[in-house]
Amino acid sequence: MGTQNPIAPPRAQARVAGNKHPNRRPGAAHRTGGLQHDNTRHTTRFTVIGNHLAQHRELSLLAIGLGTHLQSLPKGAPADIKALAARFPEGATRIAAALRELEAHGYLRRERVPPPPAAS
């Protein structure tokens, strides 16, 4: 883990008393609205997610969230509809639809595994 993320600061920035935006240049125009990030550097237990998934314009928010969750799982973790429905409140129907979205856009490949033969 010797690589560093040049975008995230090494720790959360403290606000200076009386100054709402400590990183703004003096005299810079004030913008209303917009997203302000409070980035915290994670050194353990994190997953890097590409913007191509996180900001995909054709995927639903549920599919993006589920894709993010799936990428965070260790190899071999249960990720079938039944296991995901037990973990999340959305239910099997919505989870199945999100998985189909991810599959249609190339973020997921599913293979049917036949059940083992019955012992006779």
Backbone atoms as SQL, in Angstrom:
CREATE TABLE atoms (id INTEGER PRIMARY KEY, chain TEXT, resi INTEGER, resn TEXT, atom TEXT, x REAL, y REAL, z REAL);
INSERT INTO atoms VALUES
  (1, 'A', 1, 'MET', 'N', 0.819, -1.189, 0.000),
  (2, 'A', 1, 'MET', 'CA', 0.000, 0.000, 0.000),
  (3, 'A', 1, 'MET', 'C', 0.862, 1.251, 0.000),
  (4, 'A', 2, 'GLY', 'N', 1.906, 1.269, -0.805),
  (5, 'A', 2, 'GLY', 'CA', 2.787, 2.414, -0.835),
  (6, 'A', 2, 'GLY', 'C', 2.265, 3.546, -1.698),
  (7, 'A', 3, 'THR', 'N', 1.182, 3.322, -2.462),
  (8, 'A', 3, 'THR', 'CA', 0.666, 4.391, -3.302),
  (9, 'A', 3, 'THR', 'C', -0.134, 5.369, -2.474),
  (10, 'A', 4, 'GLN', 'N', -0.144, 6.605, -2.913),
  (11, 'A', 4, 'GLN', 'CA', -0.869, 7.629, -2.182),
  (12, 'A', 4, 'GLN', 'C', -1.928, 8.237, -3.073),
  (13, 'A', 5, 'ASN', 'N', -3.018, 8.662, -2.477),
  (14, 'A', 5, 'ASN', 'CA', -4.093, 9.313, -3.197),
  (15, 'A', 5, 'ASN', 'C', -3.831, 10.817, -3.141),
  (16, 'A', 6, 'PRO', 'N', -3.504, 11.449, -4.266),
  (17, 'A', 6, 'PRO', 'CA', -3.182, 12.872, -4.236),
  (18, 'A', 6, 'PRO', 'C', -4.392, 13.773, -4.004),
  (19, 'A', 7, 'ILE', 'N', -5.607, 13.229, -4.102),
  (20, 'A', 7, 'ILE', 'CA', -6.802, 14.045, -3.939),
  (21, 'A', 7, 'ILE', 'C', -7.209, 14.155, -2.475),
  (22, 'A', 8, 'ALA', 'N', -7.126, 13.056, -1.747),
  (23, 'A', 8, 'ALA', 'CA', -7.565, 13.054, -0.352),
  (24, 'A', 8, 'ALA', 'C', -6.478, 13.643, 0.543),
  (25, 'A', 9, 'PRO', 'N', -6.835, 14.561, 1.436),
  (26, 'A', 9, 'PRO', 'CA', -5.844, 15.098, 2.360),
  (27, 'A', 9, 'PRO', 'C', -5.445, 14.021, 3.371),
  (28, 'A', 10, 'PRO', 'N', -4.266, 14.138, 3.998),
  (29, 'A', 10, 'PRO', 'CA', -3.826, 13.121, 4.935),
  (30, 'A', 10, 'PRO', 'C', -4.718, 13.016, 6.167),
  (31, 'A', 11, 'ARG', 'N', -5.477, 14.020, 6.477),
  (32, 'A', 11, 'ARG', 'CA', -6.425, 13.977, 7.591),
  (33, 'A', 11, 'ARG', 'C', -7.468, 15.065, 7.360),
  (34, 'A', 12, 'ALA', 'N', -8.561, 14.972, 8.083),
  (35, 'A', 12, 'ALA', 'CA', -9.615, 15.970, 7.936),
  (36, 'A', 12, 'ALA', 'C', -9.077, 17.337, 8.324),
  (37, 'A', 13, 'GLN', 'N', -9.472, 18.364, 7.597),
  (38, 'A', 13, 'GLN', 'CA', -8.997, 19.719, 7.846),
  (39, 'A', 13, 'GLN', 'C', -9.866, 20.382, 8.912),
  (40, 'A', 14, 'ALA', 'N', -9.229, 20.986, 9.888),
  (41, 'A', 14, 'ALA', 'CA', -9.966, 21.708, 10.928),
  (42, 'A', 14, 'ALA', 'C', -10.388, 23.059, 10.379),
  (43, 'A', 15, 'ARG', 'N', -11.579, 23.484, 10.764),
  (44, 'A', 15, 'ARG', 'CA', -12.041, 24.799, 10.326),
  (45, 'A', 15, 'ARG', 'C', -11.440, 25.874, 11.217),
  (46, 'A', 16, 'VAL', 'N', -11.080, 26.962, 10.612),
  (47, 'A', 16, 'VAL', 'CA', -10.523, 28.093, 11.333),
  (48, 'A', 16, 'VAL', 'C', -11.688, 28.942, 11.837),
  (49, 'A', 17, 'ALA', 'N', -11.635, 29.368, 13.099),
  (50, 'A', 17, 'ALA', 'CA', -12.719, 30.164, 13.679),
  (51, 'A', 17, 'ALA', 'C', -12.975, 31.394, 12.826),
  (52, 'A', 18, 'GLY', 'N', -14.244, 31.623, 12.503),
  (53, 'A', 18, 'GLY', 'CA', -14.621, 32.805, 11.735),
  (54, 'A', 18, 'GLY', 'C', -14.402, 32.651, 10.237),
  (55, 'A', 19, 'ASN', 'N', -13.886, 31.534, 9.774),
  (56, 'A', 19, 'ASN', 'CA', -13.625, 31.338, 8.358),
  (57, 'A', 19, 'ASN', 'C', -14.353, 30.071, 7.916),
  (58, 'A', 20, 'LYS', 'N', -15.432, 30.223, 7.152),
  (59, 'A', 20, 'LYS', 'CA', -16.231, 29.066, 6.765),
  (60, 'A', 20, 'LYS', 'C', -15.486, 28.147, 5.805),
  (61, 'A', 21, 'HIS', 'N', -14.621, 28.672, 4.980),
  (62, 'A', 21, 'HIS', 'CA', -13.919, 27.878, 3.980),
  (63, 'A', 21, 'HIS', 'C', -12.418, 28.160, 4.056),
  (64, 'A', 22, 'PRO', 'N', -11.668, 27.398, 4.877),
  (65, 'A', 22, 'PRO', 'CA', -10.258, 27.703, 5.087),
  (66, 'A', 22, 'PRO', 'C', -9.407, 27.537, 3.836),
  (67, 'A', 23, 'ASN', 'N', -9.863, 26.781, 2.829),
  (68, 'A', 23, 'ASN', 'CA', -9.046, 26.552, 1.638),
  (69, 'A', 23, 'ASN', 'C', -9.351, 27.536, 0.515),
  (70, 'A', 24, 'ARG', 'N', -10.322, 28.407, 0.710),
  (71, 'A', 24, 'ARG', 'CA', -10.669, 29.370, -0.331),
  (72, 'A', 24, 'ARG', 'C', -9.647, 30.495, -0.353),
  (73, 'A', 25, 'ARG', 'N', -9.269, 30.880, -1.563),
  (74, 'A', 25, 'ARG', 'CA', -8.335, 32.002, -1.721),
  (75, 'A', 25, 'ARG', 'C', -9.006, 33.299, -1.285),
  (76, 'A', 26, 'PRO', 'N', -8.262, 34.190, -0.641),
  (77, 'A', 26, 'PRO', 'CA', -8.858, 35.478, -0.269),
  (78, 'A', 26, 'PRO', 'C', -9.356, 36.199, -1.517),
  (79, 'A', 27, 'GLY', 'N', -10.564, 36.710, -1.449),
  (80, 'A', 27, 'GLY', 'CA', -11.129, 37.445, -2.577),
  (81, 'A', 27, 'GLY', 'C', -11.807, 36.556, -3.602),
  (82, 'A', 28, 'ALA', 'N', -11.759, 35.220, -3.431),
  (83, 'A', 28, 'ALA', 'CA', -12.406, 34.326, -4.392),
  (84, 'A', 28, 'ALA', 'C', -13.920, 34.478, -4.285),
  (85, 'A', 29, 'ALA', 'N', -14.602, 34.314, -5.401),
  (86, 'A', 29, 'ALA', 'CA', -16.059, 34.465, -5.424),
  (87, 'A', 29, 'ALA', 'C', -16.705, 33.389, -4.558),
  (88, 'A', 30, 'HIS', 'N', -17.746, 33.776, -3.848),
  (89, 'A', 30, 'HIS', 'CA', -18.490, 32.840, -3.003),
  (90, 'A', 30, 'HIS', 'C', -19.490, 32.089, -3.869),
  (91, 'A', 31, 'ARG', 'N', -19.489, 30.754, -3.768),
  (92, 'A', 31, 'ARG', 'CA', -20.427, 29.921, -4.513),
  (93, 'A', 31, 'ARG', 'C', -21.453, 29.379, -3.530),
  (94, 'A', 32, 'THR', 'N', -22.682, 29.410, -3.918),
  (95, 'A', 32, 'THR', 'CA', -23.717, 28.817, -3.073),
  (96, 'A', 32, 'THR', 'C', -24.033, 27.425, -3.589),
  (97, 'A', 33, 'GLY', 'N', -24.364, 26.540, -2.683),
  (98, 'A', 33, 'GLY', 'CA', -24.699, 25.176, -3.078),
  (99, 'A', 33, 'GLY', 'C', -23.463, 24.385, -3.457),
  (100, 'A', 34, 'GLY', 'N', -23.680, 23.192, -3.965),
  (101, 'A', 34, 'GLY', 'CA', -22.568, 22.349, -4.373),
  (102, 'A', 34, 'GLY', 'C', -22.139, 21.435, -3.247),
  (103, 'A', 35, 'LEU', 'N', -21.369, 20.470, -3.592),
  (104, 'A', 35, 'LEU', 'CA', -20.936, 19.447, -2.658),
  (105, 'A', 35, 'LEU', 'C', -19.597, 19.812, -2.048),
  (106, 'A', 36, 'GLN', 'N', -19.516, 19.692, -0.742),
  (107, 'A', 36, 'GLN', 'CA', -18.258, 19.893, -0.037),
  (108, 'A', 36, 'GLN', 'C', -17.831, 18.549, 0.528),
  (109, 'A', 37, 'HIS', 'N', -16.617, 18.128, 0.250),
  (110, 'A', 37, 'HIS', 'CA', -16.118, 16.843, 0.727),
  (111, 'A', 37, 'HIS', 'C', -15.329, 17.015, 2.023),
  (112, 'A', 38, 'ASP', 'N', -15.598, 16.182, 2.999),
  (113, 'A', 38, 'ASP', 'CA', -14.763, 16.067, 4.184),
  (114, 'A', 38, 'ASP', 'C', -14.072, 14.713, 4.049),
  (115, 'A', 39, 'ASN', 'N', -12.892, 14.716, 3.444),
  (116, 'A', 39, 'ASN', 'CA', -12.175, 13.466, 3.173),
  (117, 'A', 39, 'ASN', 'C', -11.367, 13.020, 4.380),
  (118, 'A', 40, 'THR', 'N', -11.407, 11.746, 4.643),
  (119, 'A', 40, 'THR', 'CA', -10.616, 11.141, 5.696),
  (120, 'A', 40, 'THR', 'C', -9.781, 10.035, 5.070),
  (121, 'A', 41, 'ARG', 'N', -8.496, 10.014, 5.327),
  (122, 'A', 41, 'ARG', 'CA', -7.637, 8.975, 4.763),
  (123, 'A', 41, 'ARG', 'C', -7.873, 7.669, 5.496),
  (124, 'A', 42, 'HIS', 'N', -8.153, 6.632, 4.739),
  (125, 'A', 42, 'HIS', 'CA', -8.337, 5.294, 5.291),
  (126, 'A', 42, 'HIS', 'C', -7.070, 4.494, 5.006),
  (127, 'A', 43, 'THR', 'N', -6.572, 3.823, 6.017),
  (128, 'A', 43, 'THR', 'CA', -5.353, 3.029, 5.823),
  (129, 'A', 43, 'THR', 'C', -5.622, 1.535, 5.911),
  (130, 'A', 44, 'THR', 'N', -6.798, 1.148, 6.394),
  (131, 'A', 44, 'THR', 'CA', -7.169, -0.264, 6.458),
  (132, 'A', 44, 'THR', 'C', -8.646, -0.399, 6.115),
  (133, 'A', 45, 'ARG', 'N', -9.027, -1.581, 5.688),
  (134, 'A', 45, 'ARG', 'CA', -10.422, -1.929, 5.423),
  (135, 'A', 45, 'ARG', 'C', -11.132, -0.927, 4.515),
  (136, 'A', 46, 'PHE', 'N', -10.616, -0.707, 3.314),
  (137, 'A', 46, 'PHE', 'CA', -11.266, 0.167, 2.359),
  (138, 'A', 46, 'PHE', 'C', -11.197, -0.456, 0.971),
  (139, 'A', 47, 'THR', 'N', -12.057, 0.007, 0.081),
  (140, 'A', 47, 'THR', 'CA', -12.121, -0.458, -1.293),
  (141, 'A', 47, 'THR', 'C', -12.078, 0.759, -2.198),
  (142, 'A', 48, 'VAL', 'N', -11.283, 0.689, -3.250),
  (143, 'A', 48, 'VAL', 'CA', -11.223, 1.768, -4.232),
  (144, 'A', 48, 'VAL', 'C', -12.254, 1.464, -5.316),
  (145, 'A', 49, 'ILE', 'N', -13.153, 2.394, -5.542),
  (146, 'A', 49, 'ILE', 'CA', -14.214, 2.238, -6.535),
  (147, 'A', 49, 'ILE', 'C', -13.983, 3.267, -7.642),
  (148, 'A', 50, 'GLY', 'N', -14.002, 2.820, -8.869),
  (149, 'A', 50, 'GLY', 'CA', -13.805, 3.733, -9.992),
  (150, 'A', 50, 'GLY', 'C', -14.996, 4.650, -10.208),
  (151, 'A', 51, 'ASN', 'N', -14.719, 5.849, -10.675),
  (152, 'A', 51, 'ASN', 'CA', -15.794, 6.793, -10.979),
  (153, 'A', 51, 'ASN', 'C', -16.687, 6.271, -12.096),
  (154, 'A', 52, 'HIS', 'N', -16.157, 5.400, -12.962),
  (155, 'A', 52, 'HIS', 'CA', -16.977, 4.860, -14.040),
  (156, 'A', 52, 'HIS', 'C', -18.174, 4.110, -13.471),
  (157, 'A', 53, 'LEU', 'N', -18.042, 3.487, -12.302),
  (158, 'A', 53, 'LEU', 'CA', -19.179, 2.844, -11.648),
  (159, 'A', 53, 'LEU', 'C', -19.930, 3.846, -10.771),
  (160, 'A', 54, 'ALA', 'N', -19.217, 4.563, -9.940),
  (161, 'A', 54, 'ALA', 'CA', -19.850, 5.454, -8.963),
  (162, 'A', 54, 'ALA', 'C', -20.682, 6.560, -9.619),
  (163, 'A', 55, 'GLN', 'N', -20.334, 6.954, -10.842),
  (164, 'A', 55, 'GLN', 'CA', -21.037, 8.051, -11.511),
  (165, 'A', 55, 'GLN', 'C', -21.678, 7.616, -12.824),
  (166, 'A', 56, 'HIS', 'N', -21.921, 6.326, -12.986),
  (167, 'A', 56, 'HIS', 'CA', -22.493, 5.798, -14.234),
  (168, 'A', 56, 'HIS', 'C', -23.879, 6.398, -14.457),
  (169, 'A', 57, 'ARG', 'N', -24.103, 6.979, -15.602),
  (170, 'A', 57, 'ARG', 'CA', -25.348, 7.698, -15.873),
  (171, 'A', 57, 'ARG', 'C', -26.522, 6.792, -16.210),
  (172, 'A', 58, 'GLU', 'N', -26.256, 5.547, -16.579),
  (173, 'A', 58, 'GLU', 'CA', -27.345, 4.660, -16.974),
  (174, 'A', 58, 'GLU', 'C', -27.725, 3.656, -15.890),
  (175, 'A', 59, 'LEU', 'N', -26.975, 3.593, -14.812),
  (176, 'A', 59, 'LEU', 'CA', -27.280, 2.676, -13.719),
  (177, 'A', 59, 'LEU', 'C', -28.122, 3.370, -12.657),
  (178, 'A', 60, 'SER', 'N', -29.022, 2.625, -12.050),
  (179, 'A', 60, 'SER', 'CA', -29.803, 3.167, -10.938),
  (180, 'A', 60, 'SER', 'C', -28.900, 3.309, -9.719),
  (181, 'A', 61, 'LEU', 'N', -29.363, 4.105, -8.773),
  (182, 'A', 61, 'LEU', 'CA', -28.613, 4.273, -7.533),
  (183, 'A', 61, 'LEU', 'C', -28.486, 2.940, -6.806),
  (184, 'A', 62, 'LEU', 'N', -29.526, 2.124, -6.853),
  (185, 'A', 62, 'LEU', 'CA', -29.467, 0.800, -6.225),
  (186, 'A', 62, 'LEU', 'C', -28.397, -0.064, -6.880),
  (187, 'A', 63, 'ALA', 'N', -28.314, -0.049, -8.208),
  (188, 'A', 63, 'ALA', 'CA', -27.302, -0.845, -8.902),
  (189, 'A', 63, 'ALA', 'C', -25.889, -0.344, -8.583),
  (190, 'A', 64, 'ILE', 'N', -25.700, 0.966, -8.519),
  (191, 'A', 64, 'ILE', 'CA', -24.385, 1.520, -8.177),
  (192, 'A', 64, 'ILE', 'C', -24.003, 1.111, -6.761),
  (193, 'A', 65, 'GLY', 'N', -24.939, 1.229, -5.823),
  (194, 'A', 65, 'GLY', 'CA', -24.654, 0.842, -4.439),
  (195, 'A', 65, 'GLY', 'C', -24.374, -0.644, -4.315),
  (196, 'A', 66, 'LEU', 'N', -25.145, -1.456, -5.008),
  (197, 'A', 66, 'LEU', 'CA', -24.931, -2.898, -4.955),
  (198, 'A', 66, 'LEU', 'C', -23.610, -3.269, -5.612),
  (199, 'A', 67, 'GLY', 'N', -23.283, -2.631, -6.734),
  (200, 'A', 67, 'GLY', 'CA', -21.990, -2.880, -7.387),
  (201, 'A', 67, 'GLY', 'C', -20.829, -2.506, -6.482),
  (202, 'A', 68, 'THR', 'N', -20.967, -1.406, -5.771),
  (203, 'A', 68, 'THR', 'CA', -19.941, -0.987, -4.816),
  (204, 'A', 68, 'THR', 'C', -19.809, -2.015, -3.698),
  (205, 'A', 69, 'HIS', 'N', -20.936, -2.469, -3.173),
  (206, 'A', 69, 'HIS', 'CA', -20.903, -3.480, -2.116),
  (207, 'A', 69, 'HIS', 'C', -20.232, -4.758, -2.618),
  (208, 'A', 70, 'LEU', 'N', -20.590, -5.208, -3.809),
  (209, 'A', 70, 'LEU', 'CA', -20.018, -6.442, -4.348),
  (210, 'A', 70, 'LEU', 'C', -18.505, -6.326, -4.519),
  (211, 'A', 71, 'GLN', 'N', -18.034, -5.156, -4.948),
  (212, 'A', 71, 'GLN', 'CA', -16.588, -4.979, -5.111),
  (213, 'A', 71, 'GLN', 'C', -15.859, -4.983, -3.773),
  (214, 'A', 72, 'SER', 'N', -16.562, -4.681, -2.701),
  (215, 'A', 72, 'SER', 'CA', -15.917, -4.652, -1.387),
  (216, 'A', 72, 'SER', 'C', -15.835, -6.027, -0.734),
  (217, 'A', 73, 'LEU', 'N', -16.550, -7.005, -1.286),
  (218, 'A', 73, 'LEU', 'CA', -16.567, -8.334, -0.681),
  (219, 'A', 73, 'LEU', 'C', -15.289, -9.110, -0.992),
  (220, 'A', 74, 'PRO', 'N', -14.841, -9.942, -0.065),
  (221, 'A', 74, 'PRO', 'CA', -13.671, -10.784, -0.352),
  (222, 'A', 74, 'PRO', 'C', -14.044, -11.878, -1.346),
  (223, 'A', 75, 'LYS', 'N', -13.038, -12.397, -2.028),
  (224, 'A', 75, 'LYS', 'CA', -13.255, -13.453, -3.009),
  (225, 'A', 75, 'LYS', 'C', -13.916, -14.653, -2.323),
  (226, 'A', 76, 'GLY', 'N', -14.949, -15.189, -2.977),
  (227, 'A', 76, 'GLY', 'CA', -15.637, -16.357, -2.452),
  (228, 'A', 76, 'GLY', 'C', -16.773, -16.058, -1.494),
  (229, 'A', 77, 'ALA', 'N', -16.994, -14.791, -1.172),
  (230, 'A', 77, 'ALA', 'CA', -18.098, -14.429, -0.260),
  (231, 'A', 77, 'ALA', 'C', -19.428, -14.708, -0.951),
  (232, 'A', 78, 'PRO', 'N', -20.452, -15.118, -0.199),
  (233, 'A', 78, 'PRO', 'CA', -21.755, -15.364, -0.825),
  (234, 'A', 78, 'PRO', 'C', -22.336, -14.064, -1.373),
  (235, 'A', 79, 'ALA', 'N', -22.707, -14.077, -2.648),
  (236, 'A', 79, 'ALA', 'CA', -23.240, -12.880, -3.285),
  (237, 'A', 79, 'ALA', 'C', -24.422, -13.219, -4.176),
  (238, 'A', 80, 'ASP', 'N', -25.175, -14.239, -3.803),
  (239, 'A', 80, 'ASP', 'CA', -26.358, -14.578, -4.582),
  (240, 'A', 80, 'ASP', 'C', -27.531, -13.733, -4.108),
  (241, 'A', 81, 'ILE', 'N', -28.629, -13.793, -4.834),
  (242, 'A', 81, 'ILE', 'CA', -29.791, -12.960, -4.512),
  (243, 'A', 81, 'ILE', 'C', -30.288, -13.229, -3.094),
  (244, 'A', 82, 'LYS', 'N', -30.335, -14.495, -2.715),
  (245, 'A', 82, 'LYS', 'CA', -30.833, -14.844, -1.382),
  (246, 'A', 82, 'LYS', 'C', -29.953, -14.242, -0.279),
  (247, 'A', 83, 'ALA', 'N', -28.630, -14.337, -0.424),
  (248, 'A', 83, 'ALA', 'CA', -27.710, -13.785, 0.578),
  (249, 'A', 83, 'ALA', 'C', -27.799, -12.261, 0.618),
  (250, 'A', 84, 'LEU', 'N', -27.916, -11.625, -0.544),
  (251, 'A', 84, 'LEU', 'CA', -28.004, -10.165, -0.592),
  (252, 'A', 84, 'LEU', 'C', -29.340, -9.679, -0.019),
  (253, 'A', 85, 'ALA', 'N', -30.414, -10.415, -0.280),
  (254, 'A', 85, 'ALA', 'CA', -31.721, -10.038, 0.263),
  (255, 'A', 85, 'ALA', 'C', -31.751, -10.179, 1.782),
  (256, 'A', 86, 'ALA', 'N', -30.979, -11.131, 2.306),
  (257, 'A', 86, 'ALA', 'CA', -30.896, -11.280, 3.760),
  (258, 'A', 86, 'ALA', 'C', -30.097, -10.137, 4.383),
  (259, 'A', 87, 'ARG', 'N', -29.181, -9.558, 3.626),
  (260, 'A', 87, 'ARG', 'CA', -28.303, -8.495, 4.122),
  (261, 'A', 87, 'ARG', 'C', -28.935, -7.102, 4.002),
  (262, 'A', 88, 'PHE', 'N', -29.735, -6.878, 2.931),
  (263, 'A', 88, 'PHE', 'CA', -30.268, -5.550, 2.643),
  (264, 'A', 88, 'PHE', 'C', -31.799, -5.554, 2.675),
  (265, 'A', 89, 'PRO', 'N', -32.410, -4.415, 2.981),
  (266, 'A', 89, 'PRO', 'CA', -33.873, -4.363, 3.094),
  (267, 'A', 89, 'PRO', 'C', -34.603, -4.280, 1.754),
  (268, 'A', 90, 'GLU', 'N', -33.900, -4.127, 0.641),
  (269, 'A', 90, 'GLU', 'CA', -34.578, -3.912, -0.640),
  (270, 'A', 90, 'GLU', 'C', -35.383, -5.109, -1.136),
  (271, 'A', 91, 'GLY', 'N', -35.031, -6.301, -0.738),
  (272, 'A', 91, 'GLY', 'CA', -35.778, -7.474, -1.159),
  (273, 'A', 91, 'GLY', 'C', -35.228, -8.096, -2.427),
  (274, 'A', 92, 'ALA', 'N', -35.592, -9.356, -2.652),
  (275, 'A', 92, 'ALA', 'CA', -35.028, -10.143, -3.744),
  (276, 'A', 92, 'ALA', 'C', -35.361, -9.577, -5.123),
  (277, 'A', 93, 'THR', 'N', -36.566, -9.061, -5.320),
  (278, 'A', 93, 'THR', 'CA', -36.970, -8.560, -6.637),
  (279, 'A', 93, 'THR', 'C', -36.123, -7.360, -7.058),
  (280, 'A', 94, 'ARG', 'N', -35.961, -6.394, -6.154),
  (281, 'A', 94, 'ARG', 'CA', -35.163, -5.196, -6.487),
  (282, 'A', 94, 'ARG', 'C', -33.688, -5.535, -6.620),
  (283, 'A', 95, 'ILE', 'N', -33.189, -6.434, -5.797),
  (284, 'A', 95, 'ILE', 'CA', -31.780, -6.840, -5.885),
  (285, 'A', 95, 'ILE', 'C', -31.535, -7.566, -7.209),
  (286, 'A', 96, 'ALA', 'N', -32.458, -8.438, -7.608),
  (287, 'A', 96, 'ALA', 'CA', -32.318, -9.142, -8.886),
  (288, 'A', 96, 'ALA', 'C', -32.287, -8.150, -10.046),
  (289, 'A', 97, 'ALA', 'N', -33.136, -7.134, -9.992),
  (290, 'A', 97, 'ALA', 'CA', -33.154, -6.117, -11.054),
  (291, 'A', 97, 'ALA', 'C', -31.829, -5.357, -11.093),
  (292, 'A', 98, 'ALA', 'N', -31.287, -5.004, -9.934),
  (293, 'A', 98, 'ALA', 'CA', -30.007, -4.289, -9.882),
  (294, 'A', 98, 'ALA', 'C', -28.875, -5.167, -10.424),
  (295, 'A', 99, 'LEU', 'N', -28.904, -6.453, -10.096),
  (296, 'A', 99, 'LEU', 'CA', -27.888, -7.367, -10.626),
  (297, 'A', 99, 'LEU', 'C', -27.988, -7.466, -12.149),
  (298, 'A', 100, 'ARG', 'N', -29.200, -7.481, -12.686),
  (299, 'A', 100, 'ARG', 'CA', -29.372, -7.501, -14.148),
  (300, 'A', 100, 'ARG', 'C', -28.806, -6.232, -14.779),
  (301, 'A', 101, 'GLU', 'N', -29.015, -5.072, -14.121),
  (302, 'A', 101, 'GLU', 'CA', -28.433, -3.815, -14.621),
  (303, 'A', 101, 'GLU', 'C', -26.918, -3.909, -14.671),
  (304, 'A', 102, 'LEU', 'N', -26.325, -4.365, -13.576),
  (305, 'A', 102, 'LEU', 'CA', -24.865, -4.483, -13.512),
  (306, 'A', 102, 'LEU', 'C', -24.351, -5.443, -14.581),
  (307, 'A', 103, 'GLU', 'N', -25.070, -6.522, -14.793),
  (308, 'A', 103, 'GLU', 'CA', -24.676, -7.501, -15.804),
  (309, 'A', 103, 'GLU', 'C', -24.788, -6.903, -17.209),
  (310, 'A', 104, 'ALA', 'N', -25.861, -6.180, -17.473),
  (311, 'A', 104, 'ALA', 'CA', -26.076, -5.583, -18.789),
  (312, 'A', 104, 'ALA', 'C', -24.997, -4.554, -19.139),
  (313, 'A', 105, 'HIS', 'N', -24.431, -3.906, -18.129),
  (314, 'A', 105, 'HIS', 'CA', -23.411, -2.877, -18.371),
  (315, 'A', 105, 'HIS', 'C', -21.986, -3.399, -18.167),
  (316, 'A', 106, 'GLY', 'N', -21.843, -4.703, -17.991),
  (317, 'A', 106, 'GLY', 'CA', -20.514, -5.305, -17.936),
  (318, 'A', 106, 'GLY', 'C', -19.819, -5.260, -16.588),
  (319, 'A', 107, 'TYR', 'N', -20.533, -4.934, -15.520),
  (320, 'A', 107, 'TYR', 'CA', -19.930, -4.895, -14.185),
  (321, 'A', 107, 'TYR', 'C', -20.059, -6.215, -13.447),
  (322, 'A', 108, 'LEU', 'N', -20.783, -7.144, -14.029),
  (323, 'A', 108, 'LEU', 'CA', -21.055, -8.403, -13.354),
  (324, 'A', 108, 'LEU', 'C', -21.181, -9.496, -14.409),
  (325, 'A', 109, 'ARG', 'N', -20.611, -10.638, -14.114),
  (326, 'A', 109, 'ARG', 'CA', -20.780, -11.811, -14.964),
  (327, 'A', 109, 'ARG', 'C', -21.265, -12.933, -14.069),
  (328, 'A', 110, 'ARG', 'N', -22.409, -13.497, -14.427),
  (329, 'A', 110, 'ARG', 'CA', -22.957, -14.578, -13.627),
  (330, 'A', 110, 'ARG', 'C', -22.888, -15.867, -14.422),
  (331, 'A', 111, 'GLU', 'N', -22.554, -16.936, -13.721),
  (332, 'A', 111, 'GLU', 'CA', -22.505, -18.255, -14.329),
  (333, 'A', 111, 'GLU', 'C', -23.370, -19.188, -13.508),
  (334, 'A', 112, 'ARG', 'N', -24.150, -19.973, -14.166),
  (335, 'A', 112, 'ARG', 'CA', -24.966, -20.967, -13.473),
  (336, 'A', 112, 'ARG', 'C', -24.076, -22.146, -13.100),
  (337, 'A', 113, 'VAL', 'N', -24.114, -22.521, -11.860),
  (338, 'A', 113, 'VAL', 'CA', -23.368, -23.693, -11.385),
  (339, 'A', 113, 'VAL', 'C', -24.388, -24.790, -11.132),
  (340, 'A', 114, 'PRO', 'N', -24.283, -25.893, -11.844),
  (341, 'A', 114, 'PRO', 'CA', -25.271, -26.954, -11.623),
  (342, 'A', 114, 'PRO', 'C', -25.102, -27.556, -10.231),
  (343, 'A', 115, 'PRO', 'N', -26.229, -27.971, -9.642),
  (344, 'A', 115, 'PRO', 'CA', -26.133, -28.595, -8.314),
  (345, 'A', 115, 'PRO', 'C', -25.405, -29.929, -8.411),
  (346, 'A', 116, 'PRO', 'N', -24.781, -30.359, -7.334),
  (347, 'A', 116, 'PRO', 'CA', -24.090, -31.650, -7.386),
  (348, 'A', 116, 'PRO', 'C', -25.107, -32.780, -7.607),
  (349, 'A', 117, 'PRO', 'N', -24.671, -33.858, -8.252),
  (350, 'A', 117, 'PRO', 'CA', -25.607, -34.966, -8.497),
  (351, 'A', 117, 'PRO', 'C', -26.087, -35.559, -7.171),
  (352, 'A', 118, 'ALA', 'N', -27.341, -35.986, -7.180),
  (353, 'A', 118, 'ALA', 'CA', -27.941, -36.563, -5.979),
  (354, 'A', 118, 'ALA', 'C', -27.316, -37.932, -5.709),
  (355, 'A', 119, 'ALA', 'N', -27.050, -38.178, -4.456),
  (356, 'A', 119, 'ALA', 'CA', -26.486, -39.484, -4.085),
  (357, 'A', 119, 'ALA', 'C', -27.589, -40.534, -4.165),
  (358, 'A', 120, 'SER', 'N', -27.239, -41.696, -4.707),
  (359, 'A', 120, 'SER', 'CA', -28.266, -42.734, -4.826),
  (360, 'A', 120, 'SER', 'C', -27.987, -43.891, -3.910);
